[in-house]
């Protein structure tokens, strides 16, 4: 699902990428800008402006695909750009969840605060398990809650607070559960690959 969504986004954003390439915009600049925008999203959440936060995330986060596409378009691909992009994505999520923690702490809803903590740590672990597995030569592109799916849940749960205020907290519960399920899926997936490789070596 994630790869299909990214392919669709790449086709839709190609004219924008071409325009930015002509302007001489740096891919790393877009990466950092995308991360910094999460301070705005977090502030909106921390002040209870959930719908606006959801709308702006829905508008700007898909533009995250621009930096990689721009790097390929301009021939500026390299290890540092990929490194910066991966780390910026993780930092962006940490910033975003700080908004949830701030808001629900003010509301003294400590169950939601706990869920926000579980969701952000789960999100980081989802990314780490894949990165570590791939560094060891294993395939790990599986799981329910990759980054795209996580942001879909975040946007939907924030926008729906216009009709059902409780959906912001519900989204956190879903993210907390889904991210750690994904971590478990990836660990099991890599364990199976490692087991199969050991069988091959012994045969």
N, C-alpha and C positions, 0 to 999 in steps of 0.2 A: 504493500500500500504506500509506504513512504517513498519508495523509488518512483512509483507512478506519479504521485503528487509532485515530486521534484521535477520530473520530466515535463509535466504539464506547465508548471510554473516557469521552467526555463524557456519554453516556447513563447509563453505570454510576455515574459520580461525581456526577450531578445532585443526589441526595438529600444528599450530603455538602456540596456547594456551597451548597445552600439552608440547611443547618444552620449553616454558617460565616457566611453572610450575616446570619442572625438574631442571631448572637453579635457581629456588628460587626467581624469580623476583616478586616484590611486585605489586599488582594491583594499589595501590595508586601512585606508581612511574610512571606507564604507564599513569594514569590520568593526572598527573602534566606535564609529557613530552608532551602529546598531546596538552595541553594548551600552553606550551612554544613554540611549533612549529608554532603557529599562529603568533608569532612575525616575523618569517621568511616569512610567507605568506604575512603579512601586509607590510613588507619592500619591497617585490617584487612588490606588487601592487603600493605602494607609489612611486616606481622608474619606473613605467610604464612597468614592465616585466610581463604583464598579462598572457601570455601563460604559462610561467614557473610556475607562481603562481597557475594557474588552474591545471596544470599537477601534481604538488606536493600536492595540496589539494586533488585531485582525488586519489592519491596514499596513502596518510597518514591519511586522515580523517576517512576512513572506519575502520582503526585500532582502532578507538575510542571504537569499540565494544569489543576490547580485554580485557579492564580492568574489565568489568562486568563478561565476560566469564571466565577470569582468577580467579576472586574472587570465582566464583561458583566451578571451578575446584579444587581450593586449599582449599575450605571451609573457606575462609576469608570474607565471606559476613557479612555485618553489617551496621548499620545506618550511621556511619560516612563515610564509603566508598561511599554510595549512596549520602549522603549530599555533599561530596567533588566532586563527579562526576557531579552532577547537577550544582553546582556553577562554576566548571571549564568550563563546556560547555558554560555558560552564559558569563564568562570572556573572553573565546576564541573568541566568536562572537564580543564582544566589541573591542578586539584587532584587529581582522580582518577588521572591518569596519573603523578603524582608518586609515588604509592604503588607502582606497577609499577616505576618507575625505581629507587626505594629498595630494593625487594625483590631485583630481579635484579642490582643492583650488589652487594648483600651476597652473592649467590650467585656473583658474578664471571661471570655469563652476559651478556657484553657484546653478543652478537647480539640478545638479547631487549631489552636497554637501548636499542640502536639502533632496534629495531622500535617500542618505546614512544615514542621521540622522533619517529620518522616518523609514527606513528599520531596523536599529539597535534597535530603541525604539520599533518598532512593533515586532521584534523577541523576545525581552525581555518580552513583554506583552503576546505574544503567550504562552511562558513558564509559566509566572506568573498566567495567567487565569486558566491553567490546574492545577497547584500546589495548588492554592487557592481553586478551586472547589473541588478537591479531598480531601483537608484537611477538607472540610465541608461535605464530604460524597457523593458528586455528581460525576457522570461519565463525563469525559471531553476529551476523546481521539478522537476528531473529528477535521476537518478543513483541508483546502487546503495546508497550508504551515507550516507543522511541520518541525523539524530540518533537517530531511533527504531531504525533498523536497527543502528546502532553499539552502542546499549545492549543490544539483543537478543544480539549477538555477545558483548559483555562479560559479561552475566549467564550465558549458556550456557557460555562457556569457563571461568568461575570455578566454577560449580556442578559441572561435570563433572570438576573436579580431584579430587572425592571418589572417582572411579573411575579416571581417567587424569590423573596429576599434570601431564603435559606440556601439557594443554589451555590452561592460562593463557598460556603462551608462544605456543602456536599461535594463540590468539585475537588476540594482538598482531600476529603476522605477517599474519593475515587483515585486520585493521584497517588496518595500514600499507599493504598492497596495495590494499584496497578504497577507502580514502579518497582516495588519489591517483588511482585510476582514475576516481572520481567527479569529482574536480577537472578531470581531462582531459575527461570527458563534458560538464561544464558549460561549459568554455571553448569546446569545439567547437560546442555547442548555441548559445551566444551568437554565435560567429563566423558560423554559418549564418544566424542572424536578421539580423545586421548586413549580411551579404552580400546577403540578399534585400531589405533595406531600401534598399541602395545601388542595386540593380537597378531597384527601383520608382521611385527618384528620377530615374534616368537615362532611364527609358522615357517 
